[in-house]
């Protein structure tokens, strides 16, 4: 990189990435803290994580997957 402007641009990009990585770590730590709080209040963290995962997905996709799951469970004699 002979162009000083390119060096400055690269340095800026690296610094922005480093700053975002630090923010990501802070947010990750905050999320862990909330899960710990939930556990301390008697909530099942594994189920809570599943709820969060499900809420991220499209409702129609979720319903379709649940219907297929129910169908498969019925097929193997595991229906409710």
PyMOL Python script that loads the backbone (N, CA, C, O; Angstrom):
from pymol import cmd

cmd.read_pdbstr("""\
ATOM      1  N   UNK A   1       0.830  -1.170   0.000  1.00  0.00           N
ATOM      2  CA  UNK A   1       0.000   0.000   0.000  1.00  0.00           C
ATOM      3  C   UNK A   1       0.883   1.244   0.000  1.00  0.00           C
ATOM      4  O   UNK A   1       1.374   1.690   1.037  1.00  0.00           O
ATOM      5  N   UNK A   2       1.059   1.767  -1.160  1.00  0.00           N
ATOM      6  CA  UNK A   2       1.900   2.953  -1.288  1.00  0.00           C
ATOM      7  C   UNK A   2       1.138   4.230  -1.010  1.00  0.00           C
ATOM      8  O   UNK A   2       1.734   5.243  -0.643  1.00  0.00           O
ATOM      9  N   UNK A   3      -0.171   4.194  -1.181  1.00  0.00           N
ATOM     10  CA  UNK A   3      -1.007   5.391  -1.007  1.00  0.00           C
ATOM     11  C   UNK A   3      -1.328   5.581   0.469  1.00  0.00           C
ATOM     12  O   UNK A   3      -1.976   4.726   1.074  1.00  0.00           O
ATOM     13  N   UNK A   4      -0.884   6.694   1.061  1.00  0.00           N
ATOM     14  CA  UNK A   4      -1.180   6.939   2.488  1.00  0.00           C
ATOM     15  C   UNK A   4      -2.673   6.971   2.791  1.00  0.00           C
ATOM     16  O   UNK A   4      -3.093   6.612   3.891  1.00  0.00           O
ATOM     17  N   UNK A   5      -3.483   7.403   1.810  1.00  0.00           N
ATOM     18  CA  UNK A   5      -4.933   7.445   2.020  1.00  0.00           C
ATOM     19  C   UNK A   5      -5.484   6.042   2.209  1.00  0.00           C
ATOM     20  O   UNK A   5      -6.400   5.830   3.003  1.00  0.00           O
ATOM     21  N   UNK A   6      -4.923   5.080   1.476  1.00  0.00           N
ATOM     22  CA  UNK A   6      -5.367   3.693   1.643  1.00  0.00           C
ATOM     23  C   UNK A   6      -4.989   3.173   3.021  1.00  0.00           C
ATOM     24  O   UNK A   6      -5.756   2.443   3.649  1.00  0.00           O
ATOM     25  N   UNK A   7      -3.827   3.543   3.480  1.00  0.00           N
ATOM     26  CA  UNK A   7      -3.395   3.141   4.815  1.00  0.00           C
ATOM     27  C   UNK A   7      -4.305   3.722   5.883  1.00  0.00           C
ATOM     28  O   UNK A   7      -4.663   3.037   6.841  1.00  0.00           O
ATOM     29  N   UNK A   8      -4.678   4.980   5.720  1.00  0.00           N
ATOM     30  CA  UNK A   8      -5.587   5.631   6.666  1.00  0.00           C
ATOM     31  C   UNK A   8      -6.963   4.966   6.641  1.00  0.00           C
ATOM     32  O   UNK A   8      -7.589   4.750   7.679  1.00  0.00           O
ATOM     33  N   UNK A   9      -7.414   4.649   5.423  1.00  0.00           N
ATOM     34  CA  UNK A   9      -8.717   3.999   5.291  1.00  0.00           C
ATOM     35  C   UNK A   9      -8.698   2.622   5.963  1.00  0.00           C
ATOM     36  O   UNK A   9      -9.631   2.262   6.680  1.00  0.00           O
ATOM     37  N   UNK A  10      -7.625   1.857   5.725  1.00  0.00           N
ATOM     38  CA  UNK A  10      -7.513   0.532   6.333  1.00  0.00           C
ATOM     39  C   UNK A  10      -7.465   0.645   7.850  1.00  0.00           C
ATOM     40  O   UNK A  10      -8.110  -0.132   8.553  1.00  0.00           O
ATOM     41  N   UNK A  11      -6.710   1.602   8.351  1.00  0.00           N
ATOM     42  CA  UNK A  11      -6.624   1.808   9.796  1.00  0.00           C
ATOM     43  C   UNK A  11      -7.997   2.126  10.375  1.00  0.00           C
ATOM     44  O   UNK A  11      -8.363   1.612  11.432  1.00  0.00           O
ATOM     45  N   UNK A  12      -8.755   2.974   9.683  1.00  0.00           N
ATOM     46  CA  UNK A  12     -10.102   3.328  10.125  1.00  0.00           C
ATOM     47  C   UNK A  12     -11.014   2.101  10.158  1.00  0.00           C
ATOM     48  O   UNK A  12     -11.786   1.915  11.098  1.00  0.00           O
ATOM     49  N   UNK A  13     -10.915   1.274   9.127  1.00  0.00           N
ATOM     50  CA  UNK A  13     -11.736   0.055   9.072  1.00  0.00           C
ATOM     51  C   UNK A  13     -11.395  -0.865  10.229  1.00  0.00           C
ATOM     52  O   UNK A  13     -12.288  -1.390  10.894  1.00  0.00           O
ATOM     53  N   UNK A  14     -10.113  -1.061  10.472  1.00  0.00           N
ATOM     54  CA  UNK A  14      -9.669  -1.937  11.571  1.00  0.00           C
ATOM     55  C   UNK A  14     -10.170  -1.399  12.909  1.00  0.00           C
ATOM     56  O   UNK A  14     -10.646  -2.165  13.747  1.00  0.00           O
ATOM     57  N   UNK A  15     -10.065  -0.107  13.110  1.00  0.00           N
ATOM     58  CA  UNK A  15     -10.516   0.496  14.371  1.00  0.00           C
ATOM     59  C   UNK A  15     -12.030   0.351  14.548  1.00  0.00           C
ATOM     60  O   UNK A  15     -12.502   0.088  15.654  1.00  0.00           O
ATOM     61  N   UNK A  16     -12.780   0.518  13.476  1.00  0.00           N
ATOM     62  CA  UNK A  16     -14.237   0.348  13.557  1.00  0.00           C
ATOM     63  C   UNK A  16     -14.599  -1.090  13.904  1.00  0.00           C
ATOM     64  O   UNK A  16     -15.481  -1.337  14.726  1.00  0.00           O
ATOM     65  N   UNK A  17     -13.913  -2.034  13.272  1.00  0.00           N
ATOM     66  CA  UNK A  17     -14.174  -3.447  13.570  1.00  0.00           C
ATOM     67  C   UNK A  17     -13.847  -3.743  15.028  1.00  0.00           C
ATOM     68  O   UNK A  17     -14.620  -4.413  15.712  1.00  0.00           O
ATOM     69  N   UNK A  18     -12.724  -3.256  15.502  1.00  0.00           N
ATOM     70  CA  UNK A  18     -12.347  -3.469  16.904  1.00  0.00           C
ATOM     71  C   UNK A  18     -13.382  -2.886  17.852  1.00  0.00           C
ATOM     72  O   UNK A  18     -13.725  -3.509  18.857  1.00  0.00           O
ATOM     73  N   UNK A  19     -13.878  -1.703  17.541  1.00  0.00           N
ATOM     74  CA  UNK A  19     -14.890  -1.058  18.384  1.00  0.00           C
ATOM     75  C   UNK A  19     -16.180  -1.876  18.394  1.00  0.00           C
ATOM     76  O   UNK A  19     -16.794  -2.063  19.444  1.00  0.00           O
ATOM     77  N   UNK A  20     -16.587  -2.362  17.222  1.00  0.00           N
ATOM     78  CA  UNK A  20     -17.803  -3.173  17.132  1.00  0.00           C
ATOM     79  C   UNK A  20     -17.636  -4.510  17.857  1.00  0.00           C
ATOM     80  O   UNK A  20     -18.572  -4.996  18.491  1.00  0.00           O
ATOM     81  N   UNK A  21     -16.448  -5.097  17.762  1.00  0.00           N
ATOM     82  CA  UNK A  21     -16.185  -6.349  18.491  1.00  0.00           C
ATOM     83  C   UNK A  21     -16.311  -6.133  19.997  1.00  0.00           C
ATOM     84  O   UNK A  21     -16.841  -6.990  20.705  1.00  0.00           O
ATOM     85  N   UNK A  22     -15.831  -5.004  20.486  1.00  0.00           N
ATOM     86  CA  UNK A  22     -15.941  -4.696  21.913  1.00  0.00           C
ATOM     87  C   UNK A  22     -17.402  -4.499  22.303  1.00  0.00           C
ATOM     88  O   UNK A  22     -17.834  -4.963  23.358  1.00  0.00           O
ATOM     89  N   UNK A  23     -18.170  -3.808  21.445  1.00  0.00           N
ATOM     90  CA  UNK A  23     -19.600  -3.629  21.716  1.00  0.00           C
ATOM     91  C   UNK A  23     -20.315  -4.978  21.723  1.00  0.00           C
ATOM     92  O   UNK A  23     -21.195  -5.220  22.549  1.00  0.00           O
ATOM     93  N   UNK A  24     -19.928  -5.852  20.793  1.00  0.00           N
ATOM     94  CA  UNK A  24     -20.533  -7.183  20.723  1.00  0.00           C
ATOM     95  C   UNK A  24     -20.255  -7.961  22.012  1.00  0.00           C
ATOM     96  O   UNK A  24     -21.140  -8.642  22.530  1.00  0.00           O
ATOM     97  N   UNK A  25     -19.023  -7.857  22.529  1.00  0.00           N
ATOM     98  CA  UNK A  25     -18.687  -8.547  23.776  1.00  0.00           C
ATOM     99  C   UNK A  25     -19.510  -7.988  24.933  1.00  0.00           C
ATOM    100  O   UNK A  25     -20.008  -8.743  25.767  1.00  0.00           O
ATOM    101  N   UNK A  26     -19.651  -6.672  24.980  1.00  0.00           N
ATOM    102  CA  UNK A  26     -20.437  -6.044  26.037  1.00  0.00           C
ATOM    103  C   UNK A  26     -21.888  -6.509  25.982  1.00  0.00           C
ATOM    104  O   UNK A  26     -22.478  -6.837  27.012  1.00  0.00           O
ATOM    105  N   UNK A  27     -22.460  -6.537  24.786  1.00  0.00           N
ATOM    106  CA  UNK A  27     -23.845  -6.988  24.627  1.00  0.00           C
ATOM    107  C   UNK A  27     -23.975  -8.458  25.011  1.00  0.00           C
ATOM    108  O   UNK A  27     -24.939  -8.850  25.668  1.00  0.00           O
ATOM    109  N   UNK A  28     -23.012  -9.260  24.603  1.00  0.00           N
ATOM    110  CA  UNK A  28     -23.035 -10.686  24.955  1.00  0.00           C
ATOM    111  C   UNK A  28     -22.999 -10.865  26.472  1.00  0.00           C
ATOM    112  O   UNK A  28     -23.726 -11.693  27.023  1.00  0.00           O
ATOM    113  N   UNK A  29     -22.155 -10.089  27.138  1.00  0.00           N
ATOM    114  CA  UNK A  29     -22.088 -10.144  28.606  1.00  0.00           C
ATOM    115  C   UNK A  29     -23.419  -9.719  29.230  1.00  0.00           C
ATOM    116  O   UNK A  29     -23.866 -10.309  30.214  1.00  0.00           O
ATOM    117  N   UNK A  30     -24.046  -8.696  28.656  1.00  0.00           N
ATOM    118  CA  UNK A  30     -25.347  -8.232  29.156  1.00  0.00           C
ATOM    119  C   UNK A  30     -26.408  -9.322  29.008  1.00  0.00           C
ATOM    120  O   UNK A  30     -27.225  -9.524  29.907  1.00  0.00           O
ATOM    121  N   UNK A  31     -26.394 -10.017  27.885  1.00  0.00           N
ATOM    122  CA  UNK A  31     -27.362 -11.093  27.652  1.00  0.00           C
ATOM    123  C   UNK A  31     -27.149 -12.212  28.671  1.00  0.00           C
ATOM    124  O   UNK A  31     -28.113 -12.735  29.230  1.00  0.00           O
ATOM    125  N   UNK A  32     -25.896 -12.577  28.911  1.00  0.00           N
ATOM    126  CA  UNK A  32     -25.596 -13.609  29.916  1.00  0.00           C
ATOM    127  C   UNK A  32     -26.126 -13.195  31.285  1.00  0.00           C
ATOM    128  O   UNK A  32     -26.652 -14.016  32.037  1.00  0.00           O
ATOM    129  N   UNK A  33     -25.978 -11.925  31.591  1.00  0.00           N
ATOM    130  CA  UNK A  33     -26.442 -11.408  32.875  1.00  0.00           C
ATOM    131  C   UNK A  33     -27.969 -11.536  33.003  1.00  0.00           C
ATOM    132  O   UNK A  33     -28.476 -11.888  34.068  1.00  0.00           O
ATOM    133  N   UNK A  34     -28.689 -11.252  31.926  1.00  0.00           N
ATOM    134  CA  UNK A  34     -30.146 -11.363  31.950  1.00  0.00           C
ATOM    135  C   UNK A  34     -30.565 -12.826  32.111  1.00  0.00           C
ATOM    136  O   UNK A  34     -31.505 -13.124  32.848  1.00  0.00           O
ATOM    137  N   UNK A  35     -29.872 -13.736  31.426  1.00  0.00           N
ATOM    138  CA  UNK A  35     -30.170 -15.157  31.594  1.00  0.00           C
ATOM    139  C   UNK A  35     -29.896 -15.608  33.036  1.00  0.00           C
ATOM    140  O   UNK A  35     -30.649 -16.410  33.588  1.00  0.00           O
ATOM    141  N   UNK A  36     -28.834 -15.101  33.637  1.00  0.00           N
ATOM    142  CA  UNK A  36     -28.538 -15.429  35.036  1.00  0.00           C
ATOM    143  C   UNK A  36     -29.630 -14.914  35.956  1.00  0.00           C
ATOM    144  O   UNK A  36     -30.022 -15.585  36.911  1.00  0.00           O
ATOM    145  N   UNK A  37     -30.113 -13.724  35.663  1.00  0.00           N
ATOM    146  CA  UNK A  37     -31.208 -13.148  36.440  1.00  0.00           C
ATOM    147  C   UNK A  37     -32.463 -14.009  36.304  1.00  0.00           C
ATOM    148  O   UNK A  37     -33.161 -14.271  37.284  1.00  0.00           O
ATOM    149  N   UNK A  38     -32.736 -14.442  35.080  1.00  0.00           N
ATOM    150  CA  UNK A  38     -33.905 -15.294  34.846  1.00  0.00           C
ATOM    151  C   UNK A  38     -33.777 -16.592  35.639  1.00  0.00           C
ATOM    152  O   UNK A  38     -34.737 -17.049  36.259  1.00  0.00           O
ATOM    153  N   UNK A  39     -32.581 -17.180  35.614  1.00  0.00           N
ATOM    154  CA  UNK A  39     -32.353 -18.432  36.355  1.00  0.00           C
ATOM    155  C   UNK A  39     -32.530 -18.207  37.857  1.00  0.00           C
ATOM    156  O   UNK A  39     -33.123 -19.037  38.547  1.00  0.00           O
ATOM    157  N   UNK A  40     -32.023 -17.101  38.354  1.00  0.00           N
ATOM    158  CA  UNK A  40     -32.152 -16.788  39.778  1.00  0.00           C
ATOM    159  C   UNK A  40     -33.609 -16.597  40.185  1.00  0.00           C
ATOM    160  O   UNK A  40     -33.970 -16.796  41.345  1.00  0.00           O
ATOM    161  N   UNK A  41     -34.437 -16.211  39.226  1.00  0.00           N
ATOM    162  CA  UNK A  41     -35.866 -16.030  39.499  1.00  0.00           C
ATOM    163  C   UNK A  41     -36.678 -17.289  39.220  1.00  0.00           C
ATOM    164  O   UNK A  41     -37.908 -17.257  39.216  1.00  0.00           O
ATOM    165  N   UNK A  42     -35.979 -18.399  38.988  1.00  0.00           N
ATOM    166  CA  UNK A  42     -36.655 -19.677  38.856  1.00  0.00           C
ATOM    167  C   UNK A  42     -37.069 -20.073  37.450  1.00  0.00           C
ATOM    168  O   UNK A  42     -37.763 -21.074  37.276  1.00  0.00           O
ATOM    169  N   UNK A  43     -36.664 -19.319  36.453  1.00  0.00           N
ATOM    170  CA  UNK A  43     -37.017 -19.669  35.083  1.00  0.00           C
ATOM    171  C   UNK A  43     -36.041 -20.701  34.521  1.00  0.00           C
ATOM    172  O   UNK A  43     -34.855 -20.693  34.853  1.00  0.00           O
ATOM    173  N   UNK A  44     -36.548 -21.579  33.675  1.00  0.00           N
ATOM    174  CA  UNK A  44     -35.724 -22.582  33.005  1.00  0.00           C
ATOM    175  C   UNK A  44     -35.031 -21.902  31.826  1.00  0.00           C
ATOM    176  O   UNK A  44     -35.675 -21.545  30.840  1.00  0.00           O
ATOM    177  N   UNK A  45     -33.722 -21.727  31.935  1.00  0.00           N
ATOM    178  CA  UNK A  45     -32.968 -20.978  30.940  1.00  0.00           C
ATOM    179  C   UNK A  45     -32.952 -21.703  29.591  1.00  0.00           C
ATOM    180  O   UNK A  45     -32.997 -21.049  28.549  1.00  0.00           O
ATOM    181  N   UNK A  46     -32.890 -23.018  29.587  1.00  0.00           N
ATOM    182  CA  UNK A  46     -32.894 -23.767  28.323  1.00  0.00           C
ATOM    183  C   UNK A  46     -34.195 -23.513  27.565  1.00  0.00           C
ATOM    184  O   UNK A  46     -34.183 -23.313  26.351  1.00  0.00           O
ATOM    185  N   UNK A  47     -35.312 -23.523  28.283  1.00  0.00           N
ATOM    186  CA  UNK A  47     -36.607 -23.267  27.655  1.00  0.00           C
ATOM    187  C   UNK A  47     -36.683 -21.807  27.210  1.00  0.00           C
ATOM    188  O   UNK A  47     -37.213 -21.514  26.138  1.00  0.00           O
ATOM    189  N   UNK A  48     -36.166 -20.902  28.013  1.00  0.00           N
ATOM    190  CA  UNK A  48     -36.148 -19.492  27.664  1.00  0.00           C
ATOM    191  C   UNK A  48     -35.351 -19.256  26.376  1.00  0.00           C
ATOM    192  O   UNK A  48     -35.759 -18.473  25.519  1.00  0.00           O
ATOM    193  N   UNK A  49     -34.224 -19.933  26.252  1.00  0.00           N
ATOM    194  CA  UNK A  49     -33.414 -19.818  25.023  1.00  0.00           C
ATOM    195  C   UNK A  49     -34.203 -20.333  23.822  1.00  0.00           C
ATOM    196  O   UNK A  49     -34.133 -19.759  22.736  1.00  0.00           O
ATOM    197  N   UNK A  50     -34.948 -21.410  24.019  1.00  0.00           N
ATOM    198  CA  UNK A  50     -35.768 -21.960  22.944  1.00  0.00           C
ATOM    199  C   UNK A  50     -36.858 -20.962  22.542  1.00  0.00           C
ATOM    200  O   UNK A  50     -37.130 -20.787  21.354  1.00  0.00           O
ATOM    201  N   UNK A  51     -37.479 -20.309  23.526  1.00  0.00           N
ATOM    202  CA  UNK A  51     -38.504 -19.300  23.246  1.00  0.00           C
ATOM    203  C   UNK A  51     -37.895 -18.169  22.410  1.00  0.00           C
ATOM    204  O   UNK A  51     -38.505 -17.721  21.439  1.00  0.00           O
ATOM    205  N   UNK A  52     -36.706 -17.712  22.779  1.00  0.00           N
ATOM    206  CA  UNK A  52     -36.037 -16.631  22.048  1.00  0.00           C
ATOM    207  C   UNK A  52     -35.756 -17.076  20.615  1.00  0.00           C
ATOM    208  O   UNK A  52     -35.981 -16.318  19.671  1.00  0.00           O
ATOM    209  N   UNK A  53     -35.268 -18.295  20.455  1.00  0.00           N
ATOM    210  CA  UNK A  53     -34.985 -18.825  19.118  1.00  0.00           C
ATOM    211  C   UNK A  53     -36.252 -18.906  18.275  1.00  0.00           C
ATOM    212  O   UNK A  53     -36.248 -18.525  17.105  1.00  0.00           O
ATOM    213  N   UNK A  54     -37.332 -19.400  18.867  1.00  0.00           N
ATOM    214  CA  UNK A  54     -38.585 -19.526  18.130  1.00  0.00           C
ATOM    215  C   UNK A  54     -39.138 -18.163  17.719  1.00  0.00           C
ATOM    216  O   UNK A  54     -39.664 -18.008  16.617  1.00  0.00           O
ATOM    217  N   UNK A  55     -39.019 -17.187  18.603  1.00  0.00           N
ATOM    218  CA  UNK A  55     -39.564 -15.850  18.299  1.00  0.00           C
ATOM    219  C   UNK A  55     -38.812 -15.164  17.167  1.00  0.00           C
ATOM    220  O   UNK A  55     -39.351 -14.261  16.528  1.00  0.00           O
ATOM    221  N   UNK A  56     -37.577 -15.579  16.911  1.00  0.00           N
ATOM    222  CA  UNK A  56     -36.793 -15.012  15.821  1.00  0.00           C
ATOM    223  C   UNK A  56     -37.284 -15.508  14.461  1.00  0.00           C
ATOM    224  O   UNK A  56     -37.077 -14.851  13.441  1.00  0.00           O
ATOM    225  N   UNK A  57     -37.929 -16.665  14.455  1.00  0.00           N
ATOM    226  CA  UNK A  57     -38.355 -17.294  13.202  1.00  0.00           C
ATOM    227  C   UNK A  57     -39.715 -16.786  12.743  1.00  0.00           C
ATOM    228  O   UNK A  57     -40.508 -16.284  13.539  1.00  0.00           O
ATOM    229  N   UNK A  58     -39.966 -16.924  11.462  1.00  0.00           N
ATOM    230  CA  UNK A  58     -41.241 -16.560  10.871  1.00  0.00           C
ATOM    231  C   UNK A  58     -42.337 -17.455  11.441  1.00  0.00           C
ATOM    232  O   UNK A  58     -42.163 -18.669  11.543  1.00  0.00           O
ATOM    233  N   UNK A  59     -43.472 -16.851  11.814  1.00  0.00           N
ATOM    234  CA  UNK A  59     -44.573 -17.585  12.434  1.00  0.00           C
ATOM    235  C   UNK A  59     -45.086 -18.699  11.533  1.00  0.00           C
ATOM    236  O   UNK A  59     -45.339 -19.805  12.008  1.00  0.00           O
ATOM    237  N   UNK A  60     -45.244 -18.430  10.254  1.00  0.00           N
ATOM    238  CA  UNK A  60     -45.754 -19.455   9.333  1.00  0.00           C
ATOM    239  C   UNK A  60     -44.789 -20.631   9.197  1.00  0.00           C
ATOM    240  O   UNK A  60     -45.219 -21.784   9.151  1.00  0.00           O
ATOM    241  N   UNK A  61     -43.492 -20.347   9.133  1.00  0.00           N
ATOM    242  CA  UNK A  61     -42.492 -21.416   9.071  1.00  0.00           C
ATOM    243  C   UNK A  61     -42.553 -22.260  10.343  1.00  0.00           C
ATOM    244  O   UNK A  61     -42.480 -23.488  10.294  1.00  0.00           O
ATOM    245  N   UNK A  62     -42.687 -21.581  11.472  1.00  0.00           N
ATOM    246  CA  UNK A  62     -42.760 -22.282  12.756  1.00  0.00           C
ATOM    247  C   UNK A  62     -43.964 -23.201  12.808  1.00  0.00           C
ATOM    248  O   UNK A  62     -43.850 -24.352  13.230  1.00  0.00           O
ATOM    249  N   UNK A  63     -45.130 -22.700  12.378  1.00  0.00           N
ATOM    250  CA  UNK A  63     -46.348 -23.505  12.402  1.00  0.00           C
ATOM    251  C   UNK A  63     -46.222 -24.705  11.473  1.00  0.00           C
ATOM    252  O   UNK A  63     -46.663 -25.805  11.808  1.00  0.00           O
ATOM    253  N   UNK A  64     -45.622 -24.493  10.311  1.00  0.00           N
ATOM    254  CA  UNK A  64     -45.435 -25.589   9.364  1.00  0.00           C
ATOM    255  C   UNK A  64     -44.522 -26.660   9.961  1.00  0.00           C
ATOM    256  O   UNK A  64     -44.804 -27.854   9.856  1.00  0.00           O
ATOM    257  N   UNK A  65     -43.429 -26.226  10.587  1.00  0.00           N
ATOM    258  CA  UNK A  65     -42.504 -27.180  11.211  1.00  0.00           C
ATOM    259  C   UNK A  65     -43.193 -27.940  12.343  1.00  0.00           C
ATOM    260  O   UNK A  65     -43.015 -29.151  12.480  1.00  0.00           O
ATOM    261  N   UNK A  66     -43.984 -27.226  13.157  1.00  0.00           N
ATOM    262  CA  UNK A  66     -44.696 -27.878  14.257  1.00  0.00           C
ATOM    263  C   UNK A  66     -45.704 -28.898  13.730  1.00  0.00           C
ATOM    264  O   UNK A  66     -45.870 -29.965  14.321  1.00  0.00           O
ATOM    265  N   UNK A  67     -46.379 -28.577  12.620  1.00  0.00           N
ATOM    266  CA  UNK A  67     -47.345 -29.512  12.032  1.00  0.00           C
ATOM    267  C   UNK A  67     -46.639 -30.761  11.521  1.00  0.00           C
ATOM    268  O   UNK A  67     -47.130 -31.874  11.705  1.00  0.00           O
ATOM    269  N   UNK A  68     -45.497 -30.580  10.886  1.00  0.00           N
ATOM    270  CA  UNK A  68     -44.727 -31.736  10.388  1.00  0.00           C
ATOM    271  C   UNK A  68     -44.212 -32.558  11.559  1.00  0.00           C
ATOM    272  O   UNK A  68     -44.246 -33.788  11.519  1.00  0.00           O
ATOM    273  N   UNK A  69     -43.738 -31.891  12.592  1.00  0.00           N
ATOM    274  CA  UNK A  69     -43.259 -32.588  13.783  1.00  0.00           C
ATOM    275  C   UNK A  69     -44.378 -33.417  14.402  1.00  0.00           C
ATOM    276  O   UNK A  69     -44.171 -34.574  14.768  1.00  0.00           O
ATOM    277  N   UNK A  70     -45.563 -32.825  14.518  1.00  0.00           N
ATOM    278  CA  UNK A  70     -46.709 -33.533  15.070  1.00  0.00           C
ATOM    279  C   UNK A  70     -47.054 -34.754  14.216  1.00  0.00           C
ATOM    280  O   UNK A  70     -47.340 -35.831  14.738  1.00  0.00           O
ATOM    281  N   UNK A  71     -47.022 -34.567  12.896  1.00  0.00           N
ATOM    282  CA  UNK A  71     -47.304 -35.672  11.979  1.00  0.00           C
ATOM    283  C   UNK A  71     -46.291 -36.805  12.170  1.00  0.00           C
ATOM    284  O   UNK A  71     -46.674 -37.974  12.230  1.00  0.00           O
ATOM    285  N   UNK A  72     -45.030 -36.471  12.262  1.00  0.00           N
ATOM    286  CA  UNK A  72     -43.994 -37.482  12.462  1.00  0.00           C
ATOM    287  C   UNK A  72     -44.164 -38.183  13.803  1.00  0.00           C
ATOM    288  O   UNK A  72     -44.011 -39.401  13.894  1.00  0.00           O
ATOM    289  N   UNK A  73     -44.480 -37.415  14.848  1.00  0.00           N
ATOM    290  CA  UNK A  73     -44.671 -38.031  16.157  1.00  0.00           C
ATOM    291  C   UNK A  73     -45.856 -38.992  16.148  1.00  0.00           C
ATOM    292  O   UNK A  73     -45.789 -40.059  16.758  1.00  0.00           O
ATOM    293  N   UNK A  74     -46.929 -38.632  15.472  1.00  0.00           N
ATOM    294  CA  UNK A  74     -48.071 -39.525  15.333  1.00  0.00           C
ATOM    295  C   UNK A  74     -47.684 -40.801  14.591  1.00  0.00           C
ATOM    296  O   UNK A  74     -48.127 -41.893  14.945  1.00  0.00           O
ATOM    297  N   UNK A  75     -46.856 -40.652  13.562  1.00  0.00           N
ATOM    298  CA  UNK A  75     -46.437 -41.789  12.758  1.00  0.00           C
ATOM    299  C   UNK A  75     -45.624 -42.801  13.554  1.00  0.00           C
ATOM    300  O   UNK A  75     -45.653 -43.997  13.262  1.00  0.00           O
ATOM    301  N   UNK A  76     -44.903 -42.322  14.555  1.00  0.00           N
ATOM    302  CA  UNK A  76     -44.107 -43.246  15.379  1.00  0.00           C
ATOM    303  C   UNK A  76     -44.770 -43.552  16.706  1.00  0.00           C
ATOM    304  O   UNK A  76     -44.149 -44.114  17.608  1.00  0.00           O
ATOM    305  N   UNK A  77     -46.037 -43.179  16.819  1.00  0.00           N
ATOM    306  CA  UNK A  77     -46.816 -43.517  18.016  1.00  0.00           C
ATOM    307  C   UNK A  77     -46.488 -42.678  19.230  1.00  0.00           C
ATOM    308  O   UNK A  77     -46.645 -43.146  20.357  1.00  0.00           O
ATOM    309  N   UNK A  78     -46.042 -41.467  19.036  1.00  0.00           N
ATOM    310  CA  UNK A  78     -45.658 -40.580  20.146  1.00  0.00           C
ATOM    311  C   UNK A  78     -46.580 -39.378  20.274  1.00  0.00           C
ATOM    312  O   UNK A  78     -46.190 -38.387  20.891  1.00  0.00           O
ATOM    313  N   UNK A  79     -47.780 -39.422  19.722  1.00  0.00           N
ATOM    314  CA  UNK A  79     -48.653 -38.248  19.783  1.00  0.00           C
ATOM    315  C   UNK A  79     -49.195 -38.050  21.196  1.00  0.00           C
ATOM    316  O   UNK A  79     -49.280 -38.979  22.000  1.00  0.00           O
ATOM    317  N   UNK A  80     -49.549 -36.818  21.453  1.00  0.00           N
ATOM    318  CA  UNK A  80     -50.002 -36.453  22.809  1.00  0.00           C
ATOM    319  C   UNK A  80     -51.361 -36.976  23.126  1.00  0.00           C
ATOM    320  O   UNK A  80     -51.870 -36.749  24.223  1.00  0.00           O
TER     321      UNK A  80
END
""", "prot")
cmd.dss("prot")
cmd.show_as("cartoon", "prot")
cmd.util.cbc("prot")
cmd.orient("prot")
